[in-house]
Amino acid sequence: MILKPIGERIVVKMVEVEEKTSSGIVLPSSAKEKPQVAEVVAVSKAIENNENNIKINVGDKVIYSKYSGTEVKLDDEEYIIVKLEDVLAIVE
């Protein structure tokens, strides 16, 4: 199944980050806060044709607002659909 966002939205997939304490203990995912860094997997046509000079492409890593987006699970993969205005930065 393929997600095609509409309006000014993107589909992102969370980037897995392994967290360690300063003493080397690996923290389980239940003990840490969800990161706001994600990889873009789909971009709507409205953003591709955007006249605001905002260029977000598939494969970019972005930081988005903490409580934004709609979580969706397809084919055992978790995605988040985020409005363009909730994207704060592109990670380079």
C-alpha positions as CSV (number, residue, x, y, z in Angstrom):
1,M,0.0,0.0,0.0
2,I,1.2,3.5,-0.9
3,L,0.5,6.7,1.1
4,K,-0.1,9.8,-1.1
5,P,-0.5,12.9,1.1
6,I,-2.9,15.6,0.0
7,G,-2.9,19.3,0.7
8,E,0.3,20.6,2.2
9,R,1.3,17.5,4.0
10,I,4.2,15.0,4.1
11,V,4.5,11.4,5.3
12,V,7.4,10.7,7.6
13,K,8.8,7.6,9.2
14,M,10.5,7.8,12.6
15,V,14.3,7.5,12.7
16,E,15.4,4.8,15.2
17,V,17.9,6.3,17.6
18,E,19.6,4.1,20.2
19,E,19.9,6.0,23.4
20,K,22.7,5.3,25.9
21,T,23.4,6.9,29.3
22,S,26.8,8.3,30.1
23,S,27.7,5.0,31.8
24,G,26.9,3.0,28.7
25,I,23.5,1.6,29.6
26,V,21.2,1.3,26.6
27,L,17.7,2.7,27.4
28,P,14.7,0.7,26.1
29,S,12.2,2.6,23.9
30,S,9.6,2.7,26.7
31,A,12.0,4.7,28.9
32,K,12.8,7.5,26.4
33,E,10.8,10.2,24.8
34,K,9.9,9.9,21.1
35,P,12.3,11.8,18.9
36,Q,10.9,14.5,16.6
37,V,13.4,13.6,13.8
38,A,11.9,11.6,11.0
39,E,12.7,10.7,7.4
40,V,10.4,11.9,4.6
41,V,8.8,9.0,2.7
42,A,6.2,10.9,0.6
43,V,5.5,14.6,-0.3
44,S,2.2,15.9,-1.6
45,K,1.8,17.5,-5.1
46,A,0.9,20.8,-3.4
47,I,4.3,20.9,-1.8
48,E,6.1,19.8,-5.0
49,N,4.4,22.7,-6.8
50,N,4.9,25.1,-3.9
51,E,5.6,28.7,-4.8
52,N,7.0,29.5,-1.3
53,N,10.4,28.1,-2.2
54,I,10.2,25.4,0.5
55,K,11.9,22.3,-0.9
56,I,11.3,19.1,1.0
57,N,12.1,15.9,-0.8
58,V,11.7,12.2,-0.2
59,G,14.7,11.0,1.9
60,D,15.2,14.3,3.8
61,K,15.4,14.1,7.5
62,V,13.1,16.7,9.2
63,I,12.3,17.9,12.7
64,Y,8.6,18.5,13.3
65,S,6.5,19.9,16.2
66,K,6.2,17.6,19.2
67,Y,2.4,17.1,19.3
68,S,1.7,17.3,15.6
69,G,0.7,14.8,12.9
70,T,-1.5,11.8,12.6
71,E,0.0,8.3,13.3
72,V,-0.8,5.6,10.8
73,K,0.2,2.0,10.6
74,L,0.4,0.3,7.2
75,D,1.9,-3.1,6.4
76,D,3.5,-3.3,9.9
77,E,5.2,0.1,9.4
78,E,4.4,3.2,11.4
79,Y,4.1,6.5,9.7
80,I,3.1,10.0,10.7
81,I,1.3,12.4,8.3
82,V,2.4,16.0,9.1
83,K,1.3,19.4,7.9
84,L,4.0,21.4,6.2
85,E,3.6,24.2,8.7
86,D,4.5,21.7,11.5
87,V,7.9,21.0,10.0
88,L,10.5,23.1,11.9
89,A,13.7,22.2,10.1
90,I,15.5,20.0,7.7
91,V,18.5,18.1,9.1
92,E,21.6,18.2,7.0
